[in-house]
Amino acid sequence: MLTDMSWRFDLDEHDWKYYDQLLPQEHPLLDAVEKIDWEAFIPELEVFYCRDRGQPAFPPLLMFKLEFLRYFCRLSDREVITRSESDVVFRVFLQIPVRCRLPDASLLTKFRGRLGVEGFKKMFTRLVACARQANLIRDRLRLKDGSHVIANITVPSTLTLVAQLREKLIDAIGYIDPDSAVGFQIEADRIREETATAPPDIRLEARIKLIQDILHWIAHQTLPPKADSSPDWERLGQVRQLAEKILDDQAHPENGRRTLSVVDPDARTGKHHVWYNGYVLDVMMDADSQLITAMEVLEAGGDEAMNAVKLVTQEQSSHDNHIKQLSIDGVGFNGAMLRSLEDPEGLNVDVYTPPATRPESDLFPSSAFQFTEDSKAVICPAGETSCFSQVRDEGGSVIYRFKRDQCARCPLLAKCKTTKLNGVCGRSVTKNKYEVEYERARVKSQTAAYAAIRQEHPAIERKLNEILNHHRGRRARYWGIAKVRQQETMTCIAINVKRILKLVLGEVCFGLR
């Protein structure tokens, strides 16, 4: 319950007399007390508290500052409470009296659950808003890049994964029907004993059959009237969805995006220089102030290109600003992304990205083939019209094919094909609906403005290095993409505070290179 308990946390003259004798002359946290408008966070935090139910709560800002200290100084829940009990700088930063009692470390876990992903995102947005109010952030250029985050799991074998899933299902059933849970456990023990010496594929098949039987049992249960508000039925529903996903992975391994663990069902396998299991941290940064303005955590192998559209939209909708330019690495050479960002009637952002290289050839390129008026076929340099078309993939590519006799009588065949004509078709041409965007990106890559912006791009790689390697963002502390988002959001908040202090205190000559 949110109540006015300010009298417990007011600093009097005796507290300041004590602190003044022990405080160091300089400390980043003392600068943070003075230069960061922490009071601006209070209205955002109070939304997540009830005003008329429960025990009196510790001030939300105190809890948020404790959470901030964890990432600013790289501490655990227990360590931040222990250090706050004796560290004078910590207590002044928290703005608590000498004799003030600190919350138990377990309350930090409840605080994180109370705020959730949306709550921490609001805190991040509020800090960026404070930096904008101080005229620290400009809208000239954003730099975007992503890197991998390693999940906090040990990937089990398929047999072990299925066994863990079975135990999770039986445990969830035990909350709503203990007798059925015991029956399924007895059957699981029987299967384990009978297949102990069987080949792995036989053991796996028997265990999957049991999970299918359990899912069949769940599907035929009659839901009670208040099942939607029951934690037990909600837990069973979540485990059921996980089981169906894992069984589908086993039946269709070619689909990819395989669930790796029942402990962290959101972790996936991806490749970032090397193969890894986890997530992707995607960050967008103001090139002038080097403050992080938007961030997101994706599944490993997630669509970083289209996430750039989400990050730009997220920032502009939160702060009602307009980003003029965006620099992104090679993943940004994506037609759908380029069209979404550069649309003059939409986001209208000028994107700078390295174009994909085209193989050198003396043959006619696809750009030499022009669309017909209805855009259903293409016309070759010799004036012939294609006869067949085939959608190649979801990326917007279509293959246009000419008949063999069209190419056989063509005087320009030597400039169109180097191989002999075989089958019923002659030349095939691949056209993409995003060719205008791709060509614009290629032309832009030859300009002086592109070269200047690409020289600024390594700053985002250094920022990612700071997040992942100097603030322990490389490894997930928690299970599940929602909690990993919370972790990385708080890490970005801590790094932004450090950067704001440098800018405000004049250690960085803002705007100059």
C-alpha positions, 0 to 999 in steps of 0.5 A: 500500500502506498502511503505517505511515510516521508517522515521516516526518510527525512534527513535532519541536521544531525544526519547531514552533520554525520554524513558531511564528516565522512563523505568523500570530496568527489563521487559519481553517486553524489553527482547523480543525486545533484544532476539527475532529476530523480523526483521525475520518476516518482509519478511513473513508479507510483502507478504500480502501487495500490493506495488502499490495500496491503502493508505500507510500502517502502517509497517506490523511488527508494526501491528503484534507486536500490535497483539502480545501484545494483547495475551501477556498481554491479551488485546482487540483491543481497550485496546492495542491501548490505553495502547500503547499510554501511556505505555513507555514499550509498545512504546519501544517494538513497536520501535516507537518515542514519538510523533508517532501516533498509528493506529486505533483499527479497523485496527487490525481487517483488519490486521487479515483478511489480514493475515488469517489462513495461515499468522498466521501459517507462523508467528508461523513457523517463531518463531519456526525457530528462536528458532531452529536457537538458538539451543533451540529445539531438536528432541529427543521427542515430546509430543502431547495432545489436549483439548476442546475450548468452542465456542462463541455461545448460542445454540438455539432451533431447531425452533430458529435455523431454523428461524435464517437460514431463516432470513439469507437466505432472507438477502442474497437474498436481495443483488441480488433480493430485490423484491424476498426477500420482497416476502419471508419475507411476506410469513415468516410473514404469516407462523408465524401468522398462526402457532402461536398456533400450536404444535412445530412440525407443526411450525417446518415443516412449516418453513422447507418447506419455507426454501426448497422453498427458496433453490428451488428458488436459485437453478433455478437462472441464474448466471450472467457472473461475479458471481464467483467474486461477493461478493453478490453471494458468500455470497448467495452460502455460506448461501445456503450450510449452509441451505442444511447442516442444513436441512440434519441434521434435516432429518438424525439426526443419522449422528451426526456432527450437525450444532449448530448455524448459527452464528458459523456454524463450532462449533460442540458438543463433549465430553472431560470429559464433553459435550461441544460445540466448538472445539479441540485445538491439540498441539505438544511440544518439551519435552526438551525446552517445546516450542510448535512446531506445533498446530491445531484446529479441530472440536469437536470430530475431529480425534486427532489420525490422526491429530498427523500425520498431526502435525508431517508432518507439523513440519518436512516439515517446518523445514526439521528435523526428530522427533525421538519419540512421546508421545501421550495419549490413543487416539494414540492407533490407528492402522492407525496412528501408521502405518503412523508414524512408517513406516521406509520408511515414517515418521519413528517416534517411538510412545509411547502410552498407549495400550487399555486393553484386557479382561483376558480370558482362551480362545484362543485369536485372535492372536492364529488364523493364516491367510491362505496364501491368507489372506482370512481366518484364521486357528484355533489352531485345524487346521480348516479353517474359512468359512465366513468373514465379514467386521466389521467397517472402522477401519480395523477389519474383523470377521471370522466365523467357521461352527457349525459342525467344532467347534462341533467335535473340541477337543479344544472347551472348550478352544475356547467357553464357551457358547453352539453352536447355529445357523449355526456358531461356533466360531467367531474371529475378526482380525485387519489389524493393529494387528502388530502395536497394538502388537508392542505398547503393547510390547513397553509399558512394557519397561523402555523407555516407563516408562521414557517417560510417566513420561515426558508426563504431561508437555504437560498437563501443557502447555495446562493449560497455553494456555487455562486457563492462556491465555484465550484460553479456550473460542473462541473469534471469530466465525468460525474455521478459526478465532479460529485457528488465536486466538489459533495460536497467543496464542501459539506464545505469550507463546512460546516467554515467554518460549524462554525468560526464556531459553535464559536468563538462568532462566531454566537450559536447558537440565537438569531435 
